[in-house]
Amino acid sequence: MYILLLVMWIYLLIILTCTKNFTSIMRGEPVQFQVTTEPTFGQFFDIAIYANPSLPFILQKAGHFICFFILALLLIQVCKNIQLSLVIGLLFAAGTELAQPFFYREGLFIDLMINSLGILSYTLLYYICDKWIAAVSITDETPKTRSRIV
């Protein structure tokens, strides 16, 4: 079941990454792809666009975090390996940002960092919870003495 969810989630992320215009999707318009053989990476490290972030800009960045947080959850469930899931997730995060200029979109370093933060956050949360559950189950396995009233 998780593998199907993972495939569908990756498919959704690719659509959101490679569509001609993200806001047109939000307005319910048809998904369109437009490819260029001459991508521009000029704004990848441009920090001027972050000077006065608007609410839609902040919400879009929160969406990046949530999407990749969910991706990490699904990767860990499917791969059953934290390190492999982390590597795949981080490579996918980088790939999505580097692919966007080929679709007339702007790949941004800040988006790469936010995507990575979503993956790292879930992975760390999973690791901490896994260790805590393991520690709790070890203490639950200690023999308990019964008191008897004679």
C-alpha positions in Angstrom: 0.0 0.0 0.0 2.8 2.4 0.9 4.6 1.8 -2.4 1.5 2.9 -4.3 1.1 6.0 -2.2 4.8 6.8 -2.7 4.6 6.4 -6.5 1.5 8.6 -6.5 3.1 11.2 -4.3 6.3 11.3 -6.5 4.0 11.7 -9.5 2.2 14.6 -7.9 5.5 16.3 -6.9 6.8 15.9 -10.5 3.6 17.5 -11.9 3.9 20.4 -9.4 7.6 20.8 -10.2 7.4 20.7 -14.0 4.1 22.4 -14.8 4.4 25.6 -16.8 2.7 27.7 -14.1 2.0 26.5 -10.5 -0.7 29.2 -9.9 -2.7 28.0 -12.9 -3.0 24.6 -11.2 -4.3 26.4 -8.1 -6.9 28.1 -10.2 -8.1 24.7 -11.6 -6.7 25.2 -15.1 -5.3 22.3 -17.1 -1.8 21.1 -16.3 0.7 22.2 -19.0 4.3 21.3 -19.6 6.7 23.5 -21.6 10.3 22.3 -22.1 13.3 24.4 -23.0 16.7 23.3 -24.1 18.2 26.5 -22.7 17.4 26.7 -19.0 18.5 29.7 -17.0 19.8 29.2 -13.5 20.3 33.0 -12.9 18.0 33.2 -9.9 19.1 30.0 -8.2 21.1 31.9 -5.5 19.2 35.2 -5.8 18.3 36.3 -2.2 16.7 39.6 -3.2 13.3 37.8 -3.8 13.2 37.0 -0.1 13.4 40.7 1.1 9.6 41.2 1.5 7.9 37.8 1.4 4.2 37.9 0.8 1.7 35.6 2.4 1.3 33.4 -0.7 5.1 33.2 -0.9 5.3 32.0 2.7 2.4 29.5 2.2 4.2 28.1 -0.9 7.4 27.6 1.0 5.4 25.9 3.8 3.9 23.7 1.1 7.4 22.7 0.0 8.2 21.7 3.6 5.0 19.6 4.0 5.3 17.9 0.6 8.9 16.7 1.3 8.0 15.8 5.0 5.4 13.5 3.6 7.8 12.2 0.9 10.2 11.2 3.7 7.4 9.5 5.6 6.5 7.4 2.6 10.2 6.7 1.7 10.9 5.3 5.2 7.8 3.2 5.1 8.7 1.7 1.7 12.5 1.4 2.0 12.6 0.4 5.7 16.0 2.1 5.9 16.5 5.6 7.3 19.8 6.2 5.5 18.6 5.1 2.1 15.4 7.0 2.5 17.3 10.2 3.5 19.7 9.9 0.5 16.8 9.3 -2.0 14.8 12.1 -0.5 17.6 14.6 -0.6 18.5 13.6 -4.2 14.9 14.0 -5.2 14.7 17.4 -3.5 17.8 18.6 -5.4 16.6 17.0 -8.7 13.2 18.9 -8.5 14.9 22.2 -8.1 17.5 21.6 -10.7 14.9 20.4 -13.2 12.6 23.4 -12.9 14.6 25.7 -15.2 14.1 23.1 -18.0 10.4 23.8 -17.7 10.5 27.6 -17.7 10.3 27.6 -13.9 12.7 29.0 -11.3 14.7 26.5 -9.3 15.7 28.2 -6.1 18.3 27.4 -3.5 15.9 28.4 -0.7 13.4 25.8 -2.1 16.1 23.2 -2.1 16.9 24.0 1.6 13.2 24.0 2.6 12.6 20.7 0.7 15.7 19.2 2.5 14.5 20.5 5.8 11.2 18.8 5.4 13.0 15.5 4.7 15.4 15.9 7.5 12.7 16.9 10.0 10.6 13.8 9.4 13.7 11.6 9.4 14.8 13.0 12.7 11.3 12.8 14.2 11.1 9.1 13.0 14.6 8.3 14.4 13.8 9.9 17.8 10.4 8.2 18.1 11.9 4.8 17.0 14.6 5.1 19.7 12.1 6.2 22.3 9.7 3.3 21.4 12.6 0.8 21.5 13.7 2.2 25.0 10.2 2.0 26.3 9.7 -1.6 25.1 13.0 -2.6 26.7 11.8 -1.3 30.1 8.4 -3.0 29.6 10.2 -6.4 29.2 11.8 -6.3 32.6 10.4 -8.9 34.9 7.8 -7.6 37.3 7.4 -8.9 40.8 4.0 -9.8 41.9 3.0 -9.1 45.4 0.8 -11.7 47.1 -1.2 -11.4 50.1 -0.8 -14.4 52.3 
